[in-house]
Amino acid sequence: MAFDSRGARRLIRQSPSVYTDEGESPRHASWLELFFDLVFVVAIAEIGSNLHHNMTLAGILYFVGVFALVWWVWLDFSYYADLYAADDTVSRFALIAVMFVVIFLSQTVDGVFHGETFTFGATMLFLRLVLTALYLRPGPTVANAGTKVFVATWITSELLTTTVWVVSLFVPDPGRFGLWIAAFVINMAGVAVMYIAFDTVLVQVSHFPERLGLITIIVLGETILAVSFGTSIATSGFGVQLLPMLVGLGGFVAAVGAWWIYFEQFDEHLIDRALRAPRDRLVRMRQAALVYVFSHFFVHLGIVASGVGVVLAIDATAAGLPLEQDARFVLCGGVALFITGCAILHRAMLQVSGETPLDARVLTARLAVVVLLAALVPFGGSLSPLGLVGVIALLFSALVAFETLVNPWVDTVASAVEA
């Protein structure tokens, strides 16, 4: 069979377009997007493992910062795939290459926790360059007269963020890490300002809520790995160690509770609704949608931290030791961060769906749990690791039972989806 060089050139030159095919059914993640999400399991596991072995204030700060940067990589590439019909040849191979680089990136995380940041930074720069090139490919060609300024501003923001990252590689620590966080903030703030300030933006048929839900499942998998660790200790050697097994069971109950709270209220059309809002509600709904997306950082960070906390509780139980305050901070703080993030994103979801507030009873119950968890950090030393994990499991169970019983705002979201 003769090789069609012209056809090959057409495939390479084919530029992605904004995804506007509404079809008869909702848009869903492609097989490549599902595969793409999977590689972040390795990176998230490495970040959690380094926190586990660096339980100091500096270690916790590095954990938050590195997680933010890796989460940013996922967010940026996932939104590119949401905005564009990224099934052209170049986009596919670019995303596949990014997957391998993310696997490599995960192996540089340990260096960041121990003062070697250049390899991590250089790898992140490569990812930033790929992303910037992907946004430059369609460039102004995807814009009409009303969206040219929006597209140009978006590309400028990507170039500025990448430039800041380049500069960071020539700056020694801790200034380098500071510039990384500055680039993260600049990029996030730029996206927020653009979607709020511009009346006319690129409007795609979105499946981004589904992507956020899928990565939430992957992050929850880290907690399940912690439970697996507990059961492996409990069944090692001859016989079964009951206490580590019970800690693992408590961690599993907490993971199920987190899944329930997050997914019981879900609106896969939220971004579509915000992008197509009537003019009198346009800014408010876009603001709420941005809050919904960005609040997932706290949800995901909290899940990973609490998973590490469960592992620390299992370690302490197996060694017959109490759970130190820094470990209680990671465990209880992670759960509190997750519940706070869910309260923020559910409030934003309701604002987009029907501009109604989060029910005061649900909000009060969640805040009460957060306050109790915060109190357990300094005052929970008298509890055994099993007792502390048991309290968290009970709090999740009570919260799920209460919200299921009250059930005040599910119908609001459901009616908005039907509309």
N, C-alpha and C positions, 0 to 999 in steps of 0.2 A: 504494500500500500504506500503510495507516494505521500510524502510529508507536505502538508498544506501550510507553508510558511506565512501566507497572508492571513489564514485563519488564526494561527498562533499569535501573530502580531495584534490581531483584533482583540483576542482574549486578554492580552497583556495591557493593551491601551484602553480597554473597557473601563470606564470610570463609574464608581458607585453613585447612585442617585438616592434622594431622600425617599424613605420607605412610605409610600402612600397607598399601597394596595390594601384596601379594607377587606375585600373578599366577603364570604358568607359566614365565616367563623372568626373568632378572635385570633390575633397573631400570637404565636408561641415561639419559644426558644428553638433555635435550629440545633441539629445534632452537633455541629461544630461549637456552638455556644455552650452546650452542656459539657462537651469535652474540654473546652477552655476553662470552665469553672473548676473542673476536677483537679487541674494542676495546682490550684491554690491550696489544696489540702496540704501539700508538702510544705509550702511556705508558712501557712498558719501553724502547722505542727512544730516547725522549727522555732517560730517566735515564742510559742507557748513553752517549749522545752527550755529555751534560754531563760525565760522568766523563772521557771521551776528551779534552775540551777544558779540563779542570780537574785536571790530574795533580799535585795537591799533597796534603799530609796532610789539610787542611781539605776539599778536593774529595772525597777518598776517604771521609771521615767523613760528609759530606753525602750521598754516593752510598748508603752503607749505610742512613742514616736515612730518606731519601726512598723508597728501595726498600722498606724495611720498612713504611712507611705506605701505599704503593700496594698492596703485597702484602696488607696487612691489609684494604683495601677489597675486593679480590677474595675473600679468605678469608671475610669476614663475609657478603657477599651470596651467595656460593656455598653457604655452610652454611645460610643461610636457605632457599634453594631446595632443599637436600637435606632439611632438617627438615620443611618444609611442602610440601604439594601446591600449589605456587605457580602454578597455571594459571588463577586467577580474574582477572577483568578488571583490578582495581586493581593486583594484583601484577605482571601483565604490563606494564601501562603504566608502573608505577613502575620496573621493571627497564630498560625501553626508555629512559626519561628518564635513568636513572643512566648508561646507556651513553654518551649524549651528554655528560653532565657529566664523565665520565671522559676523554673526548676533549678537552674544555676543560681539565680538570685537567692533562693532559699538556703543555699549552702554558704552564702556570704553573711548571713544574719549573725552567726556566732561571732564573727569578727567585729561587728558593730558593738556588740555587748562587751568586747574586750579591747576597744580602742582602735581597731583597724577598720576604718570607714571607707577607704578609697575604693576598694573593689566593689563594695555594695553601691557606692555612689556612681562609679563608672558604668556598672550594669544598669542602674536606674536611668542614667543618661542615655544609654542605648535605647531603652524602652521609650523614653521621652522623644527621642529622635524619630523612632518608628511611628509613634502616634502623631507627631507633628507632620511627618510626611504623608500619612494617611489622610489627615485633614486638608493638606495642601492639594492632594490629587484632584478631588472634585472642585475645590476652590470656589470661585465666583460662578462657575458654570451651573451650580445647583440653585442659584439664587435668581429671583425675579426682581423687578424694580423695587419692591417693598422690602426685600430681605437682604439686599446687597450689603448694607451697612452692618447688619447683624452678622453676616458671614465673615465680612472683613474684620470685624471686631473680635470674633471668635478666633480666627486664625492669628490675629495679633496677640491675643491672650496666650495662645499656645506657644508662640514664638518667644514671648516675654518670659513665660514660666521656664521654658527650656534654656533660655539665656541665663537666668538666675541659677539654674542647676549647673551649667557649664562653669560659671564663676565660682560656685561652691567648691569645685574640685581643686581650686588653687588657693583655698583658704584652709588653714589648719583647724583642728578641733579646739574648742567646741563651736567655733564660728561656723564651721562647715555644716554641722547638724542644725544650727540655727537657721542657716540659709535654706536648708532642705524644708524645714517647717514653714519658713516664709514663702517658699515656692508653692507648697501645698495650700497655704492660706490664700495666696494671690489667685491661684487657679480656681479654688472653690468660690471665693468672693467674686471673681470675674464672671463666672457662670451665673451666680445669683443676680448680680447687677444687670447682666445682659437680658435675662429672662424677665426682669421686673421693669427695666428702663425702656425696652423696645416694645412698641405696640405690635409690630409685625416680626415674627420669628419663624424659623423653619418649623413646620408642623408635620410630624410623622405619625403613622399609626404605631403606637407604642406597646411594647410588652415588657417595659422596664420593671413594673411591680412584680411580674413573674420572675424576672432575673434576680431581683432583690430577695424574693422568697426562696429561690433556689440556693443562693449563696448563704442564706440563713440556715438552711438545712445542712449545708456543708460545714458551716461553723459549729452547729449543734453536734455534728459528728465528732468534734474534738472532745466534747463532754462524754460522748458514748465511749470514746477511746479510754478516757479516764476510768469509766465504769469497768471496762474490760481489764484495765490494769489492776483494779481492785479484786476482781474475780480471779485473775491469774495468781495474785499473791495468796488469796484465800484457799486456792486449790493446789498450791505448790507443795511438793513433798508428799508425805503420807497424811491423810486426813484432810479436814477442812477447817480453816480458821474462820470462825463465825464473824468476828468484829469487822475485819476488812471487807467481808462479803456484805455486811449490813451497811457499811459506809458506801460501798458501790451501789447498793440498792437505793439508798437515799439520794445519791447523785443521779441515778436513773429517773427516780420520781421527779426530781427537780428539772431534769431535761425534758421530760414529758410535759410538765407544767409550763415550761418556757415555750415549748412548741404550741401548746394549747392556747396560751395567752396571745402569742403572736398571730397564729393562723386562724383562730376562731373568727376574727374580724379581718377580712381581706377584700380588697377592691382592685381587681386586675385592670379596670378601666380608668383608674384614677388619673394617670398622666394624660390620657386622651381627653378626659373631661376638662382638665386644667388648661390644656393647650387650646381647646376649642370653646372656652368660656365666653359668654356674652360680654360685651365691652364694659358694661357697668360693674361686672364682677371679675374682670380679667386679672387685674393686679393682685387682688386678694387670693384668688384661686391659684395663681402661679406662685405666690409667696408660700401658701400652704403646701403646695406640691414640692417646693424646694425644701421646706422644713421636713416633710415626709421622707424625702430621699436622704438628706444629710443626717437625720436622726438615727438612721440605720448604723452609722458609725458607732454610736453609743451602744446600740443593741448588740452588734457583732463583737465589739471590744469587751462588753460585759460577759457575753457567753464564753469567750475564750478565757478570760480571767477567772471566771467561776469554774471552768473545767480544770484549769491549773490548780485552783484552790481545792477541788475534790481530790486530785492526785496528792497534794500536800497533806490533806486529811487522812488519806489512806496510808501514806508514808508514816505519819505520826502514830496512827493506830497500830500499824504493824510493829513499830518500835516501842510502843507503850509510852509515848511521850505526849504532852499537851500540844495544842496548836498555838504556835507563837503569834504575837500580835500582827507581824507583817503578813503572815499567812492568812490570818483572819481578815486582814484588810483586803487581800486579793480575793478571797472567797466571798465574803459578805459584800465588799465593795463591787465586785463583778456582778453579783445578783442584783444589787441595788441599781447599778448603772443600766442593766438590762431592763428592769421594770420602769425606770425613769424614761429610758429611750422609747419603750412601748407606749407609755402615756403620751409622750410628745407626738409620736407618729400617728397614734390613733386619734388624737385631737386634730391633727392636720388632715387626716383622712376624712373625718367628719366635716371639717370646714369645706373641703372640696366637694364632698358628696351632697351636703345639704346645708352648709353653713350653720350647723348646730354645734353647741359645745359638748365636750365629753361629759357624760353624766356625773354629777357631783358625787354621788355615792361611790362610783367606780374610782374616780380620781382620789377621793378621800381614802378609800381602802388601799390603793396602791401607794399613796404617800405614807400612810401609817406603816406599811410593810417596809418601805425604804427607811423610815426613821428608826424602826426596830432593828433593822440590819445594821444601820450606822452605829447604833448603841452597842451592838454585839462586838464591834471591833475593839473598843477599849475595855468593855465590861464582860466580855464573853469568855474570859480566861478560865473561869470556874467550870465551864462546860468541857466535856471531853470532845475530841474530834467527831466521834460518832454522834454525840448529843448535838453539836453545832450543825452538822449536816442534816440530822433528823429534824431540827427546828426549821431549817430552810425548806426541807421537803414538806413539812406540815404547812408552812406559810404559803408555798406554791399551791398545795392542795386546797387550802382554805380560800385562796384568791380565785382559783378556778371555779370552785363550788359557788362562791358568792357571785361572781360575774355571770355564771350560767343561770343562777337563780334569778338575779336581777334582770339580766338580759334587756337593758333599756334602749340600746342604740343599734342593734343588729338590723332591725327593720328599716332604719333610716338609710343605712348603706345599701341594703337590698333594693329598696325602692328607687334609690338613685341609679343603681346599676340597670334596673329594668327601664328607667326613663331614658 
